[in-house]
Amino acid sequence: MLFSKVCLVGSGYLGTQIGVLCAKNGYSVSMYDVSPDALKNSEKAVDDCVQQWIGEGAISAADGAPLKQRISYTTELEKAVQGAGLVIEAVVERLEVKQDVFEQLDQLCSPDVLIATNSSSIKISYIEDSTKHPERVLNMHFYGYPWRRSVVELMKGKHTTDAVIEKASEFSHSIGVTPLRVLKESTGFIFNRVWRAIKKECLTVVDQGVASFEDVDRAWMSLYKTEAGPFGLMDRVGLDVVRDIEMVYYKESGEERDLPPKILLDKISKGELGVKAGKGFYTYPDPSYMRPGWLHGAPD
Protein backbone atom coordinates (compact mmCIF):
# COMPACT_ATOMS: atom_id res chain seq x y z
CA MET A 1 0.00 0.00 0.00
CA LEU A 2 1.18 3.50 -0.83
CA PHE A 3 -0.06 4.73 2.57
CA SER A 4 -0.42 2.75 5.79
CA LYS A 5 -3.76 4.46 6.40
CA VAL A 6 -6.11 6.93 4.73
CA CYS A 7 -8.20 9.27 6.89
CA LEU A 8 -11.49 10.84 5.78
CA VAL A 9 -12.47 13.97 7.71
CA GLY A 10 -16.22 14.21 7.23
CA SER A 11 -18.29 11.03 6.95
CA GLY A 12 -21.13 12.30 4.80
CA TYR A 13 -22.29 11.11 1.38
CA LEU A 14 -19.02 11.49 -0.51
CA GLY A 15 -16.59 11.08 2.37
CA THR A 16 -18.07 7.65 3.06
CA GLN A 17 -17.93 6.65 -0.60
CA ILE A 18 -14.26 7.63 -0.89
CA GLY A 19 -13.52 5.74 2.31
CA VAL A 20 -15.21 2.51 1.27
CA LEU A 21 -13.50 2.64 -2.14
CA CYS A 22 -10.12 2.94 -0.41
CA ALA A 23 -10.98 -0.02 1.82
CA LYS A 24 -12.10 -2.04 -1.21
CA ASN A 25 -8.62 -1.54 -2.63
CA GLY A 26 -6.87 -2.73 0.50
CA TYR A 27 -6.27 0.46 2.48
CA SER A 28 -6.93 0.84 6.19
CA VAL A 29 -9.37 3.73 6.56
CA SER A 30 -10.31 5.99 9.45
CA MET A 31 -13.64 7.81 9.18
CA TYR A 32 -13.92 10.94 11.34
CA ASP A 33 -16.92 13.12 12.07
CA VAL A 34 -17.94 15.44 14.90
CA SER A 35 -21.37 13.79 14.87
CA PRO A 36 -21.86 10.25 16.25
CA ASP A 37 -25.09 10.02 14.24
CA ALA A 38 -23.19 10.86 11.04
CA LEU A 39 -20.76 8.04 11.79
CA LYS A 40 -23.64 5.60 12.35
CA ASN A 41 -25.12 6.63 9.02
CA SER A 42 -21.70 6.22 7.43
CA GLU A 43 -21.32 2.70 8.79
CA LYS A 44 -24.77 1.77 7.47
CA ALA A 45 -23.92 3.25 4.06
CA VAL A 46 -20.73 1.15 4.00
CA ASP A 47 -22.75 -1.99 4.83
CA ASP A 48 -25.22 -1.20 2.04
CA CYS A 49 -22.42 -0.56 -0.44
CA VAL A 50 -20.63 -3.79 0.42
CA GLN A 51 -23.84 -5.78 0.02
CA GLN A 52 -24.46 -4.13 -3.33
CA TRP A 53 -20.94 -4.99 -4.52
CA ILE A 54 -21.42 -8.61 -3.42
CA GLY A 55 -24.74 -8.75 -5.28
CA GLU A 56 -23.14 -7.32 -8.41
CA GLY A 57 -20.18 -9.69 -8.20
CA ALA A 58 -17.70 -6.83 -7.74
CA ILE A 59 -16.37 -8.55 -4.61
CA SER A 60 -16.91 -12.02 -3.18
CA ALA A 61 -19.09 -12.65 -0.14
CA ALA A 62 -15.95 -13.73 1.72
CA ASP A 63 -14.34 -10.33 1.06
CA GLY A 64 -17.19 -8.34 2.60
CA ALA A 65 -16.34 -8.70 6.28
CA PRO A 66 -12.58 -8.03 5.91
CA LEU A 67 -13.36 -4.94 3.82
CA LYS A 68 -15.61 -3.52 6.55
CA GLN A 69 -13.04 -4.39 9.22
CA ARG A 70 -10.51 -2.16 7.46
CA ILE A 71 -12.69 0.87 8.29
CA SER A 72 -12.75 2.44 11.76
CA TYR A 73 -15.01 5.26 12.97
CA THR A 74 -14.22 7.96 15.52
CA THR A 75 -15.24 11.40 16.79
CA GLU A 76 -11.64 12.09 17.91
CA LEU A 77 -9.65 13.88 15.22
CA GLU A 78 -6.25 13.15 16.75
CA LYS A 79 -7.05 9.44 16.85
CA ALA A 80 -8.40 9.53 13.30
CA VAL A 81 -5.25 10.96 11.72
CA GLN A 82 -2.79 8.90 13.75
CA GLY A 83 -0.69 6.83 11.34
CA ALA A 84 -2.38 8.20 8.21
CA GLY A 85 -0.25 9.06 5.18
CA LEU A 86 -3.11 10.81 3.40
CA VAL A 87 -5.93 12.86 4.93
CA ILE A 88 -8.87 13.84 2.74
CA GLU A 89 -11.16 16.57 4.08
CA ALA A 90 -14.79 16.18 3.01
CA VAL A 91 -16.71 18.59 5.26
CA VAL A 92 -19.35 21.17 4.30
CA GLU A 93 -18.60 23.48 1.38
CA ARG A 94 -17.84 26.55 3.49
CA LEU A 95 -14.45 28.20 3.36
CA GLU A 96 -14.20 29.14 7.03
CA VAL A 97 -15.01 25.57 8.12
CA LYS A 98 -12.39 24.11 5.80
CA GLN A 99 -9.79 26.63 6.95
CA ASP A 100 -10.41 25.65 10.56
CA VAL A 101 -10.15 21.94 9.73
CA PHE A 102 -6.89 22.42 7.83
CA GLU A 103 -5.40 24.42 10.68
CA GLN A 104 -6.14 21.53 13.05
CA LEU A 105 -4.86 18.91 10.61
CA ASP A 106 -1.64 20.82 10.02
CA GLN A 107 -0.96 20.76 13.76
CA LEU A 108 -1.81 17.07 14.19
CA CYS A 109 -0.10 15.59 11.11
CA SER A 110 3.64 15.29 10.52
CA PRO A 111 4.95 17.38 7.57
CA ASP A 112 5.20 14.38 5.23
CA VAL A 113 1.45 13.62 5.43
CA LEU A 114 -0.56 14.73 2.37
CA ILE A 115 -3.65 16.78 3.22
CA ALA A 116 -6.26 17.16 0.49
CA THR A 117 -9.61 18.87 0.26
CA ASN A 118 -12.41 17.17 -1.65
CA SER A 119 -14.05 20.58 -2.18
CA SER A 120 -16.04 20.79 -5.38
CA SER A 121 -15.41 24.51 -5.87
CA ILE A 122 -12.98 26.05 -3.34
CA LYS A 123 -9.37 26.49 -4.44
CA ILE A 124 -6.71 25.11 -2.11
CA SER A 125 -4.94 28.49 -2.27
CA TYR A 126 -7.86 29.91 -0.24
CA ILE A 127 -7.19 27.30 2.46
CA GLU A 128 -3.41 26.81 2.45
CA ASP A 129 -2.63 29.94 4.50
CA SER A 130 -4.25 28.15 7.45
CA THR A 131 -1.28 25.75 7.45
CA LYS A 132 2.43 25.98 8.19
CA HIS A 133 3.21 23.39 5.52
CA PRO A 134 1.32 24.54 2.39
CA GLU A 135 3.67 22.52 0.20
CA ARG A 136 1.80 19.29 1.12
CA VAL A 137 -1.81 20.41 0.56
CA LEU A 138 -3.88 20.06 -2.62
CA ASN A 139 -7.33 19.82 -4.16
CA MET A 140 -8.37 16.22 -4.72
CA HIS A 141 -11.92 16.29 -6.00
CA PHE A 142 -13.84 13.01 -6.33
CA TYR A 143 -17.34 12.56 -7.74
CA GLY A 144 -20.26 10.62 -6.28
CA TYR A 145 -20.01 6.85 -6.69
CA PRO A 146 -16.29 7.08 -7.48
CA TRP A 147 -16.11 3.39 -8.39
CA ARG A 148 -18.37 4.20 -11.35
CA ARG A 149 -17.51 7.86 -12.02
CA SER A 150 -13.89 6.92 -11.67
CA VAL A 151 -12.01 10.20 -12.06
CA VAL A 152 -10.46 12.58 -9.55
CA GLU A 153 -9.34 16.15 -10.26
CA LEU A 154 -5.96 17.14 -8.82
CA MET A 155 -5.08 20.81 -8.45
CA LYS A 156 -2.08 22.53 -6.87
CA GLY A 157 -2.08 25.57 -4.65
CA LYS A 158 0.54 28.31 -4.73
CA HIS A 159 3.06 26.19 -2.84
CA THR A 160 2.09 22.58 -3.56
CA THR A 161 5.11 20.59 -4.75
CA ASP A 162 5.16 18.49 -7.90
CA ALA A 163 6.10 15.50 -5.73
CA VAL A 164 2.82 15.83 -3.82
CA ILE A 165 0.81 15.83 -7.04
CA GLU A 166 2.76 12.80 -8.29
CA LYS A 167 2.07 10.91 -5.07
CA ALA A 168 -1.63 11.82 -5.17
CA SER A 169 -1.73 10.65 -8.78
CA GLU A 170 -0.11 7.34 -7.86
CA PHE A 171 -2.60 6.87 -5.04
CA SER A 172 -5.51 7.61 -7.38
CA HIS A 173 -4.40 4.86 -9.74
CA SER A 174 -4.06 2.48 -6.79
CA ILE A 175 -7.78 2.80 -5.98
CA GLY A 176 -8.86 2.53 -9.60
CA VAL A 177 -9.63 6.15 -10.43
CA THR A 178 -8.06 8.24 -13.18
CA PRO A 179 -6.32 11.44 -12.04
CA LEU A 180 -7.15 14.53 -14.11
CA ARG A 181 -4.66 17.35 -13.64
CA VAL A 182 -6.00 20.89 -13.50
CA LEU A 183 -3.13 22.86 -15.03
CA LYS A 184 -3.94 26.19 -13.39
CA GLU A 185 -6.10 27.14 -10.44
CA SER A 186 -9.74 27.26 -11.43
CA THR A 187 -12.87 27.61 -9.30
CA GLY A 188 -14.90 24.51 -10.12
CA PHE A 189 -11.88 22.74 -11.61
CA ILE A 190 -12.74 21.02 -14.92
CA PHE A 191 -16.06 19.21 -15.00
CA ASN A 192 -17.89 21.29 -12.39
CA ARG A 193 -17.43 24.38 -14.53
CA VAL A 194 -19.29 22.57 -17.29
CA TRP A 195 -21.83 21.06 -14.87
CA ARG A 196 -22.48 24.44 -13.25
CA ALA A 197 -23.52 25.96 -16.57
CA ILE A 198 -25.94 23.07 -17.15
CA LYS A 199 -27.29 23.16 -13.59
CA LYS A 200 -27.89 26.93 -13.58
CA GLU A 201 -29.63 26.85 -16.96
CA CYS A 202 -31.89 23.98 -15.85
CA LEU A 203 -32.89 25.91 -12.72
CA THR A 204 -33.50 29.06 -14.79
CA VAL A 205 -35.69 27.20 -17.31
CA VAL A 206 -37.95 26.05 -14.47
CA ASP A 207 -37.76 29.38 -12.59
CA GLN A 208 -38.96 31.20 -15.71
CA GLY A 209 -41.86 28.78 -16.19
CA VAL A 210 -40.51 27.44 -19.49
CA ALA A 211 -40.81 23.80 -18.42
CA SER A 212 -41.38 21.62 -15.38
CA PHE A 213 -38.36 20.16 -13.63
CA GLU A 214 -39.71 16.70 -14.50
CA ASP A 215 -39.65 17.43 -18.23
CA VAL A 216 -36.16 18.90 -18.00
CA ASP A 217 -35.03 15.63 -16.41
CA ARG A 218 -36.97 13.56 -18.96
CA ALA A 219 -35.21 15.39 -21.78
CA TRP A 220 -31.79 14.84 -20.22
CA MET A 221 -32.35 11.19 -19.31
CA SER A 222 -33.80 10.35 -22.72
CA LEU A 223 -31.06 12.04 -24.72
CA TYR A 224 -28.08 11.00 -22.62
CA LYS A 225 -29.39 7.64 -21.33
CA THR A 226 -28.63 8.42 -17.67
CA GLU A 227 -30.38 7.04 -14.59
CA ALA A 228 -31.13 10.54 -13.27
CA GLY A 229 -31.47 14.03 -14.68
CA PRO A 230 -30.02 17.32 -13.40
CA PHE A 231 -32.73 17.79 -10.76
CA GLY A 232 -32.39 14.22 -9.52
CA LEU A 233 -28.64 14.70 -9.32
CA MET A 234 -28.99 17.96 -7.39
CA ASP A 235 -31.25 16.15 -4.91
CA ARG A 236 -28.53 13.55 -4.39
CA VAL A 237 -25.85 16.17 -3.80
CA GLY A 238 -28.11 18.12 -1.43
CA LEU A 239 -29.77 21.39 -2.40
CA ASP A 240 -28.06 23.20 0.46
CA VAL A 241 -24.71 21.99 -0.87
CA VAL A 242 -25.66 23.19 -4.37
CA ARG A 243 -26.44 26.60 -2.84
CA ASP A 244 -23.14 26.70 -0.96
CA ILE A 245 -21.25 25.94 -4.18
CA GLU A 246 -23.07 28.73 -6.00
CA MET A 247 -22.17 31.12 -3.18
CA VAL A 248 -18.48 30.33 -3.70
CA TYR A 249 -18.77 31.63 -7.27
CA TYR A 250 -20.79 34.66 -6.13
CA LYS A 251 -18.29 35.61 -3.40
CA GLU A 252 -15.50 35.41 -5.95
CA SER A 253 -17.20 37.48 -8.66
CA GLY A 254 -19.58 39.71 -6.67
CA GLU A 255 -21.92 39.61 -9.68
CA GLU A 256 -25.66 39.21 -9.15
CA ARG A 257 -25.90 36.65 -11.96
CA ASP A 258 -23.84 34.28 -9.81
CA LEU A 259 -26.33 34.28 -6.92
CA PRO A 260 -28.22 30.99 -6.34
CA PRO A 261 -31.54 30.94 -8.26
CA LYS A 262 -34.76 31.67 -6.35
CA ILE A 263 -36.25 28.24 -7.01
CA LEU A 264 -33.30 26.68 -5.18
CA LEU A 265 -33.54 29.04 -2.20
CA ASP A 266 -37.30 28.44 -1.93
CA LYS A 267 -36.74 24.70 -1.65
CA ILE A 268 -34.09 25.15 1.02
CA SER A 269 -36.26 27.54 3.05
CA LYS A 270 -38.89 24.77 3.28
CA GLY A 271 -36.32 22.22 4.43
CA GLU A 272 -36.56 20.33 1.15
CA LEU A 273 -32.86 19.55 0.80
CA GLY A 274 -33.03 16.43 -1.35
CA VAL A 275 -32.46 12.75 -0.63
CA LYS A 276 -31.12 13.32 2.89
CA ALA A 277 -34.29 15.20 3.90
CA GLY A 278 -36.74 12.83 2.21
CA LYS A 279 -37.83 15.55 -0.20
CA GLY A 280 -36.19 17.91 -2.65
CA PHE A 281 -37.45 18.31 -6.17
CA TYR A 282 -38.55 14.67 -5.83
CA THR A 283 -39.85 12.70 -2.84
CA TYR A 284 -37.71 9.91 -1.37
CA PRO A 285 -36.98 7.04 -0.95
CA ASP A 286 -39.14 6.34 -4.02
CA PRO A 287 -38.52 9.21 -6.47
CA SER A 288 -40.94 9.25 -9.37
CA TYR A 289 -38.15 9.29 -11.98
CA MET A 290 -37.22 5.73 -10.98
CA ARG A 291 -40.74 4.35 -11.53
CA PRO A 292 -41.65 2.36 -14.67
CA GLY A 293 -43.23 4.52 -17.34
CA TRP A 294 -42.27 7.86 -15.80
CA LEU A 295 -39.64 8.61 -18.42
CA HIS A 296 -42.29 8.34 -21.13
CA GLY A 297 -44.72 10.68 -19.43
CA ALA A 298 -46.71 8.44 -17.11
CA PRO A 299 -48.21 10.47 -14.23
CA ASP A 300 -46.40 10.44 -10.88
N, C-alpha and C positions, 0 to 999 in steps of 0.2 A: 504494500500500500504506500502511496505517495505521502500520506499523512497518517499518523497513528490514530488520530481522531478528528472528526469534523464537528463543529459546534454550530447549531442554528439558534440565533437569538430572535425569538418571536416564533411561536408555534401555531400560527394561523394557517389559513388555506394553503399558501404557497410555501411557507417555511416547512410545514409538515411534508409536503410533497417532495421538496428538495431533500429533506432528511431521509425519507423512506427510500428514495432513489439511491442515495449514497449507501445506505445499509444494504440494499439489493446488490450493490456492486462490491460488497465486502468491507466497507468502512464501519468503524465504530462511530456512533453518532450520539451527541448529547443535545437534547431539545430543552431549551430554556424559555420560560415565560414568567411574567410577574403574577399571572393568574393561574391558580390551581385548576379552575374550571377549563381554561384554555388548554392546559396540558391533558386533562381528561378527554377533551374533545379530540385533541391531537392523537392520543393513543387509540381512540376508537377509529379515527380516520385511517391510521396505520393498519389496524386490524382489517378494516373494510378493503383497503387497497391490496393487502396481502391475499385475502380471500379471492378478490377479483383476479389477481395475477395467477393464482392456482387454477381458478376456473378457466382462464384463457390459455393455460399451458405455458405461461411465461416463466413460471418457476414450478418446481415439484412440490407436492404436499409436504414432503420431508424437509424442504428448505424453509418452510414458512416460520416455524418456531425459532430456528437459529437467527433468521433475519430479524424478527421482532426483538430477540434478546440482545442484538447489537445496538439497540436504541434505548437510551436512558432518558429520564424526564426529571427536571428539577426547577425549583423557583429560586435557587441560589446561583447567581451569576458566576461567582468565583469558582464554585464547584463545576459549573457547566464548562468553563473554558480550560480547566486544568488538563494539561496534556494534549490540547488541541493544536494542530498545525495550521488549521484554516478555520476562521470564524466568519460565518455569513449572517449579517444582520438582515432581518426580515420583519421589522416592526412597521407601525403605521407610517403613511406617506406624509410625514410632517418634519420639516427641516430641523426644528429645535429639538424634537424627540431623538432624531438620528444623531444630532451633534452630541447630545447628552450620553447616548449609548456608546458612541465612539470614544468619548472622553474616558468613560469607565473601562472600556475594553483596552484602550491604550495603556492604562495603568495596570491592568490585570495580566496582560499577555506579554511575554518576552518579545524583544524586537524582531525576532525571526519569524514570528507568527503572522500569516497573511490575514488581513481583516478586510472583508468585502461588504458592500451594501448591495442588496437585491432591489434597491429602489428602481421603480419603473420610469422615473422622470428626473430625479435630483442628481446633479453632477457631484462626483466625489470631491471636486475642488471646493464645493460649498461646505463640506464636512471635514476635510482634512486638517483645517486649522485647529480643530478640537483635539488633535493628537500631537505628540512629540516625535512621532516616527511616521510622517506622511509618506515616506518612500515605500511603505509596505501596504498601503490602502488602495482600493480600486473599486470601480463599479463592476458587478458581476450579476447581470440581470437575466434571470430565468423566466420562462413562461409557464402558465398553468399546465398541469399534466406533462412535466418535462420528459417523461419516458416516451411520449408521443410527439410532442412539439419540442423535438430534441435539439434545440439550439440555446446558446447562452451568449449574451453580448458582453464583451470585455472592454472597459474604457479606463484609461489612465487619468490621474489627476495631474496637478502641476509638478509633483515630485515623485510620482510612482516610477519605480525602476523598470527597465525592460525585463530584468530577471523575474520580477514579480508577475508580470504579464505572461511570461513564458511558463512559469510554474502553474499559474491559474489555467492556462491553456492545456497543459499536460494533465492536470486534474480533471478538466472538463472531458477530455478524451477518455479518461479512466472510468468515468461514470456513463459513458455512451452518449454524450451530447457534443455537438459541434460548436467550437468557439468561433464567434464572429467578432472581429476586431474593429472597434470604432476608432477611426484614424485621427479624429480630433474631437474635442469635447463638444457634445451636442445634447441639449435638453431633449429627452425622449429617445436618445440613441438612434437606432436605425428603424426598426419596425414600428415602434410606438409613434414615431412621427407620421408614418403612413396611416396607422390605425387611428390616430387622433383625428386626422382629417375626415376619415370615414365616419367615426363615432359622432363628431360634432355635426356633420351634415345630416346624419340619420336623425339626431335629436332635433335639429332645426326643421327638417321636413315634417316631423310630427308636431312640433311646437307651432308651426305655421298653418296646421290643419290641412296639409297637402295629402297626407295618407295616415292611416293608423299604424301604430308600431308593429302590429301583427303582420300587416301587408308588407312593411319594409323588411321584416324578417323572412316572410315567405319569398320575397323576391331574391334576397341574398341566398337563402338555403337552396332554392331551386336552381339558381344560376351557378352557384359554386359548390353545390353538393356537400354542404356542411351539416353537422348535427344540430347546430344552433345558429341563430342570426345575431346581428349586433346587439339587439336588446336583450336576448338571452345571455349573451356573453357578458354584457355589463352587469346583469343580475348576478352572475357567478363571481365576478370580481368584487362586487359590492358597490352600490351606488354612491355611498359616502367616500369610498376609495376613488371612484371615478371623479367625484367633485374635488377631492384633495389634489389629484393629479392636475386637473384643469387649473386649480389655484396656483400651482407651481408655475405654469406658463404665464398666468396673469401677473403674478408678482414679479416675474422677470421682465415682462413687456410693459406692464402698466396700461395696456390698451383694453378698452371696454369689450372689444370683440373676443377677447380671450377669457372673459368671465364665464363660469358654468351656465348653461342654458336654464331658463326658468323651469322647464318641464322636469329637469333633474332635481332642482332645488325643492320643487313642490313635493316630489316623491319622498325626499329625505325628511322634509318637515313633518310628514305623516308617519315617519318611522318605517317606510317601505324601502328597505335597504337592499333587497334582493334575496338570494337563496338563504343567507344566514338569518334573515328575519322572517322567513316564511312567505314573504310577499315583496315584489319589486314591480317590474312591469308585468311579470307573470306571478302566479300563485304556486307555492311549493308545499309538499315535495312532488306534486304531479303537474308540472307546467303543461299548458295546453299544447305547446309546440311539439311535445313528445308523443302526443296521442295519434292513433291511426286516423288518417283522413284530414288532419288539421292542415297539413301543407297544401292540400288541394282545395281548401276553402270550407271544409266542414265546420259547423258552428262549434264554439267552445263547449 
